[in-house]
């Protein structure tokens, strides 16, 4: 689950154990059924938040158009739902 999005970075709850520096293939399914896919690099593991651990990742292969679409979807979700998770993700080890 995506907990927070900030530009090309995300805080995620992942269904797999990861290590800092590891790459993942991340597919973010937007509310309108479209998706954005990118390689993500694990930048940090967050263990001091309730419900964790979480992984802070950077989407390192986003095109400018994908970043714009992700920003648009994030802003829309914030206006509609407040601070709930904004997208569903699928991840795979790369």
C-alpha positions as CSV (number, residue, x, y, z in Angstrom):
1,X,0.0,0.0,0.0
2,X,1.1,3.5,-0.7
3,X,1.1,5.5,2.5
4,X,2.5,8.8,1.2
5,X,3.7,10.2,-2.2
6,X,6.1,13.1,-2.5
7,X,7.3,13.7,-6.1
8,X,9.1,10.6,-7.3
9,X,9.3,9.2,-3.7
10,X,6.8,7.0,-1.9
11,X,6.4,5.6,1.6
12,X,5.1,2.1,1.1
13,X,4.0,-0.9,3.2
14,X,5.5,-3.8,1.1
15,X,4.4,-7.5,1.2
16,X,8.1,-8.6,1.0
17,X,11.2,-8.0,3.0
18,X,13.6,-5.5,1.4
19,X,17.0,-4.0,2.0
20,X,18.3,-0.4,1.4
21,X,19.7,-0.1,-2.1
22,X,17.6,-2.9,-3.5
23,X,15.5,-2.3,-6.7
24,X,11.9,-3.1,-7.1
25,X,9.5,-3.0,-10.0
26,X,6.5,-0.9,-8.8
27,X,3.2,-0.6,-10.6
28,X,0.9,2.0,-9.1
29,X,-2.7,1.5,-10.1
30,X,-4.5,4.8,-10.2
31,X,-8.2,5.3,-9.4
32,X,-9.2,5.5,-13.0
33,X,-7.8,2.0,-13.7
34,X,-4.7,3.3,-15.4
35,X,-1.3,2.4,-14.0
36,X,2.2,3.8,-13.8
37,X,5.2,1.5,-13.7
38,X,8.8,2.2,-12.7
39,X,11.9,0.8,-11.2
40,X,12.1,2.0,-7.5
41,X,15.2,2.0,-5.4
42,X,14.8,1.4,-1.6
43,X,16.3,4.5,0.1
44,X,15.3,3.9,3.7
45,X,13.5,1.4,5.9
46,X,11.1,3.1,8.5
47,X,10.6,1.0,11.6
48,X,9.5,3.7,14.1
49,X,6.0,4.3,12.8
50,X,2.9,2.3,13.9
51,X,2.0,-0.4,11.4
52,X,5.5,-0.6,10.0
53,X,8.0,-1.4,8.8
54,X,7.7,0.8,5.7
55,X,10.0,1.3,2.8
56,X,10.8,4.8,1.5
57,X,11.4,4.3,-2.2
58,X,12.4,6.6,-5.1
59,X,10.9,5.9,-8.5
60,X,14.1,6.2,-10.6
61,X,12.8,5.6,-14.1
62,X,9.7,7.8,-14.3
63,X,9.2,9.8,-17.5
64,X,8.2,13.5,-17.1
65,X,4.7,12.5,-18.2
66,X,4.4,9.8,-15.6
67,X,5.6,12.1,-12.9
68,X,3.0,14.7,-14.0
69,X,0.3,12.0,-13.9
70,X,1.3,10.7,-10.5
71,X,1.3,14.3,-9.1
72,X,-2.2,14.9,-10.6
73,X,-3.6,11.7,-9.2
74,X,-2.0,12.4,-5.8
75,X,-3.5,15.9,-5.6
76,X,-6.9,14.6,-6.7
77,X,-6.8,12.0,-4.0
78,X,-5.8,14.5,-1.3
79,X,-8.8,16.7,-2.2
80,X,-11.2,13.8,-2.4
81,X,-10.1,11.6,0.5
82,X,-7.7,13.4,2.7
83,X,-4.7,11.5,3.9
84,X,-5.9,7.9,3.2
85,X,-3.7,5.6,1.0
86,X,-4.0,7.0,-2.5
87,X,-3.1,4.0,-4.7
88,X,-2.7,0.3,-4.8
89,X,0.7,-1.1,-5.8
90,X,2.2,-4.2,-7.1
91,X,5.9,-4.9,-6.5
92,X,8.4,-7.4,-7.8
93,X,12.1,-7.8,-7.1
94,X,14.4,-6.7,-9.9
